[in-house]
Amino acid sequence: MAAAKALAHAPVEVTLVDRRNHHVFQPLLYQVATAALSPADICSPIRTVLRDQANVQVVLSEAIGVDVEKQWLIFKRGHVHYDYLILAAGATHAYFGHEEWAEVAPGLKSVEDATAMRRRILLAFETAEYEGNADARRAALTFGIVGGGPTGVELAGAIKEIAGQTIPKDFRHIDTATTRVIVFQGGDRLLPQFPPELSAKAQRHLEDLGVEIRLNARVTSVTAHGVHIGDEFIPIRNVFWAAGVKASPLGHTLGVPLDKSGRVIVGPDLTISGHPELFVIGDMAAANSANTGEPVPGVAQAGLQMGDYAGRAIACAVEGVPQQRRVPFSYHDKGSMAVIGKAKAVAQIGILKIGGFLAWLIWAAIHIAFLIGFRNRIQVMVSWFWNWLFNSRDARLITGNSQIEVMLPRSEEFVRNTSTVPMEPAPAEPPR
């Protein structure tokens, strides 16, 4: 999107290809997953965004490969020739060789992921309401999050707030405030990309909410029944993955070196070796910033800057500027932020290290500013204010399969006469 906009006034024809008809503001996907926002609040139709740019056409299709020598972008049915190509197909979840975990521990990269995760979260409470087996009920009210980065931290705080503040009065037979949320972090602190003092502050905020933090806890197995940390087993019905990403498989079709995450190793101008017409940007690219020599992080602001750079580089090339005169790409870090809970966040902006309500205000203002579309900005602001004022999450819709599965359904008499079911000790570890 940023690259297409950078080519608005260039004498070129731009074809933007995507397998979805909408742009997703990924930093707020977790808010869809936790019922604070609806999908339409963070999405915009691509055609609408670019309708005033006469040199752009939009194609709804999925690219499956690139023929670098023939300069073809390949689809399942046919191909299209390009003079310049910008690959920005993003990344997906990485399970470190355990792809079988994907079914029981979904991640969060798309609107479909977010609505599926929302369904699992809400169904957990519905299941617990009518589960007659105490062990199964405890497991249903336990959420595990693998990964202590921004996504894991934001999910943990939001789920605990739903259970403790939003829905306790909505259920008659369980105390949702007893819900356990456990973050499993393989390293020795949360938010490792933040300064240590902000990591410590984030952990304190989460623990104040009642979130359990397990540091230096490497997950060795994930099943439908729970999580293994070495020889320790924790019964958990709902596990969410926020521990790693791998680049789009499109990079494998280029025939060039990749890093261990499948990202394409690009040159200083974000092109592959020997092909100045082929740019790889965003989460697909393993690039170093020219101004610092450090790797460019896989965050939204880096993707925007890379897209703008690639678009301007093509515009210059069309005007006759040779590749040798391209200024290397430099990433300018505008800050890092993560929300911990209601009106609490941590932020690093330059030399400033901020936590608490002020950090949350800055986070909210920046995210609203980067949303596409006036309607989306107004809708999100209103929703956040309403949620903050009334501890409300009005997008609690269970879409798709809403079938609950209980081990032992409660009897009608038990349901009628029971207001709160106490929790019992966790069961012993089942056989592997």
TORKOL-313798 format. One record per residue (C-alpha): residue in one letter; x, y, z. Coordinates in pm, whole numbers, plus 50000, padded with zeros to 5 digits. Layout:
BEGIN
[r 'A' [X Y Z]],
...
REM end
This chain:
BEGIN
[r 'M' [50000 50000 50000]],
[r 'A' [50277 50243 50091]],
[r 'A' [50470 50154 49775]],
[r 'A' [50163 50202 49556]],
[r 'K' [50100 50544 49707]],
[r 'A' [50466 50643 49658]],
[r 'L' [50417 50575 49284]],
[r 'A' [50108 50797 49256]],
[r 'H' [50274 51056 49034]],
[r 'A' [50522 50831 48853]],
[r 'P' [50473 50746 48481]],
[r 'V' [50401 50381 48559]],
[r 'E' [50109 50142 48570]],
[r 'V' [50073 49977 48912]],
[r 'T' [49903 49642 48968]],
[r 'L' [49843 49557 49333]],
[r 'V' [49780 49187 49389]],
[r 'D' [49633 49048 49711]],
[r 'R' [49443 48735 49804]],
[r 'R' [49216 48948 50025]],
[r 'N' [49016 49251 49915]],
[r 'H' [49100 49444 50229]],
[r 'H' [49391 49600 50411]],
[r 'V' [49429 49494 50776]],
[r 'F' [49582 49713 51046]],
[r 'Q' [49764 49425 51215]],
[r 'P' [49867 49601 51541]],
[r 'L' [49500 49598 51649]],
[r 'L' [49419 49238 51551]],
[r 'Y' [49443 49134 51915]],
[r 'Q' [49157 49374 51994]],
[r 'V' [48935 49190 51747]],
[r 'A' [49044 48860 51904]],
[r 'T' [48947 48988 52249]],
[r 'A' [48613 49141 52142]],
[r 'A' [48708 49506 52192]],
[r 'L' [48669 49589 51822]],
[r 'S' [48492 49441 51521]],
[r 'P' [48686 49334 51211]],
[r 'A' [48549 49623 51004]],
[r 'D' [48697 49870 51255]],
[r 'I' [49055 49780 51157]],
[r 'C' [49005 49687 50790]],
[r 'S' [48958 49893 50475]],
[r 'P' [48873 49778 50121]],
[r 'I' [49186 49812 49907]],
[r 'R' [48993 49942 49609]],
[r 'T' [48839 50216 49821]],
[r 'V' [49174 50324 49961]],
[r 'L' [49330 50352 49613]],
[r 'R' [49026 50454 49406]],
[r 'D' [49153 50810 49350]],
[r 'Q' [49491 50691 49220]],
[r 'A' [49437 50659 48846]],
[r 'N' [49750 50455 48773]],
[r 'V' [49659 50166 49007]],
[r 'Q' [49452 49859 48940]],
[r 'V' [49373 49598 49203]],
[r 'V' [49373 49224 49136]],
[r 'L' [49213 48976 49376]],
[r 'S' [49436 48670 49340]],
[r 'E' [49705 48471 49516]],
[r 'A' [50062 48465 49388]],
[r 'I' [50239 48132 49430]],
[r 'G' [50581 48200 49280]],
[r 'V' [50818 48420 49084]],
[r 'D' [51020 48340 48772]],
[r 'V' [51307 48582 48827]],
[r 'E' [51471 48536 48486]],
[r 'K' [51153 48576 48280]],
[r 'Q' [51017 48842 48517]],
[r 'W' [50689 48660 48571]],
[r 'L' [50468 48671 48878]],
[r 'I' [50304 48330 48881]],
[r 'F' [49948 48247 48991]],
[r 'K' [49767 47914 49015]],
[r 'R' [49623 47984 48670]],
[r 'G' [49867 48176 48461]],
[r 'H' [50118 48454 48515]],
[r 'V' [50177 48823 48454]],
[r 'H' [50493 48995 48329]],
[r 'Y' [50644 49274 48535]],
[r 'D' [50908 49540 48477]],
[r 'Y' [50947 49596 48851]],
[r 'L' [50821 49375 49132]],
[r 'I' [50774 49452 49500]],
[r 'L' [50718 49143 49715]],
[r 'A' [50551 49220 50049]],
[r 'A' [50363 48900 50128]],
[r 'G' [50438 48917 50500]],
[r 'A' [50484 48629 50742]],
[r 'T' [50295 48355 50916]],
[r 'H' [50333 48160 51240]],
[r 'A' [50648 47960 51314]],
[r 'Y' [50618 47649 51531]],
[r 'F' [50988 47560 51519]],
[r 'G' [50943 47227 51346]],
[r 'H' [50620 47130 51526]],
[r 'E' [50358 47222 51267]],
[r 'E' [50116 46981 51435]],
[r 'W' [50081 47236 51716]],
[r 'A' [49910 47482 51480]],
[r 'E' [49571 47314 51518]],
[r 'V' [49569 47336 51899]],
[r 'A' [49770 47658 51940]],
[r 'P' [49658 47908 51674]],
[r 'G' [49838 48236 51614]],
[r 'L' [49723 48583 51516]],
[r 'K' [49810 48716 51171]],
[r 'S' [49479 48774 50990]],
[r 'V' [49116 48871 51047]],
[r 'E' [49027 48503 51013]],
[r 'D' [49277 48421 51290]],
[r 'A' [49133 48695 51510]],
[r 'T' [48769 48587 51476]],
[r 'A' [48866 48221 51530]],
[r 'M' [49057 48318 51844]],
[r 'R' [48763 48526 51966]],
[r 'R' [48537 48224 51918]],
[r 'R' [48772 48003 52121]],
[r 'I' [48797 48257 52404]],
[r 'L' [48421 48307 52434]],
[r 'L' [48341 47937 52393]],
[r 'A' [48574 47860 52683]],
[r 'F' [48341 48044 52921]],
[r 'E' [48031 47891 52763]],
[r 'T' [48183 47545 52803]],
[r 'A' [48279 47603 53165]],
[r 'E' [47925 47721 53244]],
[r 'Y' [47783 47375 53172]],
[r 'E' [48082 47152 53247]],
[r 'G' [48004 46920 53535]],
[r 'N' [48357 46781 53570]],
[r 'A' [48562 47009 53794]],
[r 'D' [48897 46922 53634]],
[r 'A' [48767 46984 53284]],
[r 'R' [48605 47309 53401]],
[r 'R' [48934 47428 53546]],
[r 'A' [49114 47346 53221]],
[r 'A' [48847 47533 53020]],
[r 'L' [48904 47843 53234]],
[r 'T' [49281 47830 53187]],
[r 'F' [49442 48012 52895]],
[r 'G' [49802 47962 52793]],
[r 'I' [49992 48210 52575]],
[r 'V' [50322 48096 52430]],
[r 'G' [50546 48397 52378]],
[r 'G' [50608 48707 52586]],
[r 'G' [50645 48966 52310]],
[r 'P' [50397 49250 52243]],
[r 'T' [50127 49020 52102]],
[r 'G' [50149 48776 52393]],
[r 'V' [50149 49052 52654]],
[r 'E' [49855 49233 52494]],
[r 'L' [49651 48913 52463]],
[r 'A' [49719 48812 52823]],
[r 'G' [49609 49145 52968]],
[r 'A' [49296 49161 52753]],
[r 'I' [49179 48806 52833]],
[r 'K' [49227 48861 53206]],
[r 'E' [49029 49186 53187]],
[r 'I' [48743 49012 53002]],
[r 'A' [48726 48740 53266]],
[r 'G' [48766 48966 53568]],
[r 'Q' [48588 49287 53468]],
[r 'T' [48366 49244 53163]],
[r 'I' [48167 48920 53198]],
[r 'P' [48147 48812 53567]],
[r 'K' [47778 48913 53585]],
[r 'D' [47693 48739 53257]],
[r 'F' [47738 48385 53389]],
[r 'R' [47535 48218 53664]],
[r 'H' [47727 47902 53749]],
[r 'I' [48095 47994 53732]],
[r 'D' [48309 48269 53873]],
[r 'T' [48488 48395 53561]],
[r 'A' [48724 48603 53777]],
[r 'T' [48899 48277 53875]],
[r 'T' [49018 48235 53515]],
[r 'R' [49390 48162 53488]],
[r 'V' [49600 48327 53218]],
[r 'I' [49958 48197 53191]],
[r 'V' [50230 48349 52971]],
[r 'F' [50514 48113 52880]],
[r 'Q' [50827 48305 52782]],
[r 'G' [51138 48118 52672]],
[r 'G' [51371 48402 52773]],
[r 'D' [51445 48564 53107]],
[r 'R' [51209 48862 53065]],
[r 'L' [50897 48978 52884]],
[r 'L' [50921 49218 52588]],
[r 'P' [51290 49146 52523]],
[r 'Q' [51305 49418 52254]],
[r 'F' [51224 49681 52521]],
[r 'P' [51465 49819 52783]],
[r 'P' [51481 49598 53098]],
[r 'E' [51304 49856 53317]],
[r 'L' [51003 49864 53082]],
[r 'S' [50999 49483 53066]],
[r 'A' [50988 49475 53447]],
[r 'K' [50710 49734 53453]],
[r 'A' [50506 49534 53202]],
[r 'Q' [50544 49222 53413]],
[r 'R' [50429 49408 53726]],
[r 'H' [50122 49541 53544]],
[r 'L' [50029 49192 53423]],
[r 'E' [50082 49037 53763]],
[r 'D' [49863 49308 53917]],
[r 'L' [49588 49190 53681]],
[r 'G' [49642 48832 53799]],
[r 'V' [49832 48701 53495]],
[r 'E' [50087 48428 53575]],
[r 'I' [50429 48478 53415]],
[r 'R' [50653 48178 53352]],
[r 'L' [51000 48293 53244]],
[r 'N' [51267 48061 53103]],
[r 'A' [50979 47825 53024]],
[r 'R' [51033 47652 52693]],
[r 'V' [50730 47466 52566]],
[r 'T' [50819 47112 52467]],
[r 'S' [50473 46984 52372]],
[r 'V' [50126 47125 52307]],
[r 'T' [49818 46903 52293]],
[r 'A' [49443 46948 52312]],
[r 'H' [49470 46874 52683]],
[r 'G' [49750 47108 52787]],
[r 'V' [50112 47218 52769]],
[r 'H' [50433 47044 52867]],
[r 'I' [50723 47250 53001]],
[r 'G' [50986 46980 53011]],
[r 'D' [50846 46717 53246]],
[r 'E' [50582 46951 53391]],
[r 'F' [50228 46927 53254]],
[r 'I' [49968 47206 53286]],
[r 'P' [49607 47125 53187]],
[r 'I' [49492 47399 52946]],
[r 'R' [49206 47384 52697]],
[r 'N' [49302 47701 52510]],
[r 'V' [49659 47775 52401]],
[r 'F' [49748 48071 52177]],
[r 'W' [50075 48107 51988]],
[r 'A' [50275 48431 51993]],
[r 'A' [50628 48290 51992]],
[r 'G' [50763 48333 51643]],
[r 'V' [50706 48397 51274]],
[r 'K' [50834 48269 50942]],
[r 'A' [50829 48454 50613]],
[r 'S' [50589 48383 50327]],
[r 'P' [50692 48079 50119]],
[r 'L' [50704 48307 49813]],
[r 'G' [51064 48381 49911]],
[r 'H' [51164 48020 49843]],
[r 'T' [51072 48057 49474]],
[r 'L' [51332 48330 49413]],
[r 'G' [51632 48096 49429]],
[r 'V' [51830 48332 49653]],
[r 'P' [51973 48295 50006]],
[r 'L' [51725 48301 50296]],
[r 'D' [51779 48339 50668]],
[r 'K' [51664 48083 50927]],
[r 'S' [51315 48241 50935]],
[r 'G' [51274 48209 50560]],
[r 'R' [51327 48581 50497]],
[r 'V' [51498 48689 50177]],
[r 'I' [51845 48837 50235]],
[r 'V' [51835 49165 50045]],
[r 'G' [52093 49428 49959]],
[r 'P' [52117 49788 50087]],
[r 'D' [51849 49896 49836]],
[r 'L' [51610 49610 49936]],
[r 'T' [51663 49423 49605]],
[r 'I' [51798 49074 49549]],
[r 'S' [52145 49021 49405]],
[r 'G' [52165 49078 49029]],
[r 'H' [51806 49196 48999]],
[r 'P' [51764 49569 49066]],
[r 'E' [51403 49541 48948]],
[r 'L' [51294 49304 49228]],
[r 'F' [51236 49448 49575]],
[r 'V' [51153 49241 49884]],
[r 'I' [51016 49437 50181]],
[r 'G' [50834 49404 50510]],
[r 'D' [50835 49078 50703]],
[r 'M' [50969 48892 50398]],
[r 'A' [51298 49084 50401]],
[r 'A' [51613 49030 50606]],
[r 'A' [51764 49378 50576]],
[r 'N' [52011 49593 50765]],
[r 'S' [51954 49964 50814]],
[r 'A' [52220 50180 50648]],
[r 'N' [52224 50438 50928]],
[r 'T' [52283 50193 51214]],
[r 'G' [52397 49866 51057]],
[r 'E' [52137 49689 51270]],
[r 'P' [51872 49447 51137]],
[r 'V' [51544 49612 51043]],
[r 'P' [51278 49483 51289]],
[r 'G' [50962 49311 51171]],
[r 'V' [50719 49583 51278]],
[r 'A' [50454 49784 51097]],
[r 'Q' [50649 50108 51085]],
[r 'A' [50943 49931 50919]],
[r 'G' [50711 49786 50654]],
[r 'L' [50566 50131 50581]],
[r 'Q' [50909 50286 50545]],
[r 'M' [51034 50005 50321]],
[r 'G' [50728 50032 50100]],
[r 'D' [50772 50406 50059]],
[r 'Y' [51143 50356 49984]],
[r 'A' [51076 50090 49718]],
[r 'G' [50811 50302 49549]],
[r 'R' [51036 50607 49534]],
[r 'A' [51330 50396 49410]],
[r 'I' [51120 50267 49118]],
[r 'A' [51000 50619 49038]],
[r 'C' [51363 50733 49021]],
[r 'A' [51465 50432 48808]],
[r 'V' [51190 50508 48556]],
[r 'E' [51331 50859 48527]],
[r 'G' [51672 50713 48443]],
[r 'V' [51853 50710 48779]],
[r 'P' [52083 50402 48779]],
[r 'Q' [52087 50152 49067]],
[r 'Q' [52438 50262 49165]],
[r 'R' [52302 50600 49269]],
[r 'R' [52028 50466 49494]],
[r 'V' [52060 50581 49852]],
[r 'P' [52066 50272 50081]],
[r 'F' [51757 50213 50292]],
[r 'S' [51772 50355 50646]],
[r 'Y' [51516 50261 50908]],
[r 'H' [51409 50535 51147]],
[r 'D' [51274 50391 51470]],
[r 'K' [50980 50601 51585]],
[r 'G' [50939 50404 51906]],
[r 'S' [50806 50076 52045]],
[r 'M' [50485 50030 52243]],
[r 'A' [50281 49756 52404]],
[r 'V' [49949 49769 52588]],
[r 'I' [49929 49585 52920]],
[r 'G' [49568 49637 53018]],
[r 'K' [49305 49901 53072]],
[r 'A' [49475 50242 53032]],
[r 'K' [49819 50089 53092]],
[r 'A' [50105 50052 52847]],
[r 'V' [50481 50077 52811]],
[r 'A' [50650 50286 52544]],
[r 'Q' [51000 50375 52431]],
[r 'I' [51021 50681 52207]],
[r 'G' [51378 50786 52146]],
[r 'I' [51538 50831 52487]],
[r 'L' [51199 50849 52659]],
[r 'K' [51086 50543 52853]],
[r 'I' [50726 50576 52964]],
[r 'G' [50483 50347 53145]],
[r 'G' [50126 50364 53270]],
[r 'F' [49840 50590 53161]],
[r 'L' [50054 50841 52967]],
[r 'A' [50207 50560 52761]],
[r 'W' [49859 50429 52689]],
[r 'L' [49740 50771 52569]],
[r 'I' [50037 50798 52334]],
[r 'W' [49978 50442 52210]],
[r 'A' [49609 50515 52145]],
[r 'A' [49679 50843 51961]],
[r 'I' [49943 50688 51735]],
[r 'H' [49736 50384 51647]],
[r 'I' [49431 50594 51565]],
[r 'A' [49645 50820 51347]],
[r 'F' [49775 50523 51145]],
[r 'L' [49432 50368 51088]],
[r 'I' [49310 50409 50730]],
[r 'G' [48983 50597 50693]],
[r 'F' [48803 50862 50893]],
[r 'R' [48515 50629 50983]],
[r 'N' [48753 50371 51129]],
[r 'R' [48929 50633 51341]],
[r 'I' [48602 50766 51484]],
[r 'Q' [48461 50417 51540]],
[r 'V' [48771 50298 51723]],
[r 'M' [48788 50609 51942]],
[r 'V' [48422 50571 52041]],
[r 'S' [48462 50199 52109]],
[r 'W' [48771 50254 52325]],
[r 'F' [48601 50528 52526]],
[r 'W' [48290 50313 52579]],
[r 'N' [48497 50009 52676]],
[r 'W' [48707 50214 52917]],
[r 'L' [48402 50376 53078]],
[r 'F' [48190 50064 53125]],
[r 'N' [48444 49775 53110]],
[r 'S' [48247 49667 52807]],
[r 'R' [48348 49458 52507]],
[r 'D' [48048 49468 52280]],
[r 'A' [48195 49266 51993]],
[r 'R' [48148 48939 52186]],
[r 'L' [48012 48748 51888]],
[r 'I' [48072 48376 51848]],
[r 'T' [48082 48323 51473]],
[r 'G' [48122 47994 51292]],
[r 'N' [48091 47670 51488]],
[r 'S' [47949 47749 51831]],
[r 'Q' [47915 47391 51954]],
[r 'I' [48039 47345 52311]],
[r 'E' [48200 47019 52417]],
[r 'V' [48174 46914 52780]],
[r 'M' [48311 46603 52945]],
[r 'L' [48023 46572 53193]],
[r 'P' [47712 46787 53131]],
[r 'R' [47564 46930 53446]],
[r 'S' [47224 46803 53550]],
[r 'E' [46929 47039 53524]],
[r 'E' [46885 47039 53902]],
[r 'F' [47254 47117 53955]],
[r 'V' [47238 47409 53711]],
[r 'R' [46920 47545 53871]],
[r 'N' [47049 47532 54228]],
[r 'T' [47414 47628 54180]],
[r 'S' [47524 47990 54157]],
[r 'T' [47901 47949 54177]],
[r 'V' [48108 47636 54133]],
[r 'P' [48431 47637 54335]],
[r 'M' [48754 47539 54168]],
[r 'E' [48920 47213 54268]],
[r 'P' [49289 47117 54259]],
[r 'A' [49440 47054 53916]],
[r 'P' [49450 46689 53800]],
[r 'A' [49765 46481 53783]],
[r 'E' [49957 46471 53458]],
[r 'P' [49800 46236 53203]],
[r 'P' [50019 45987 53018]],
[r 'R' [50199 46133 52715]],
REM end
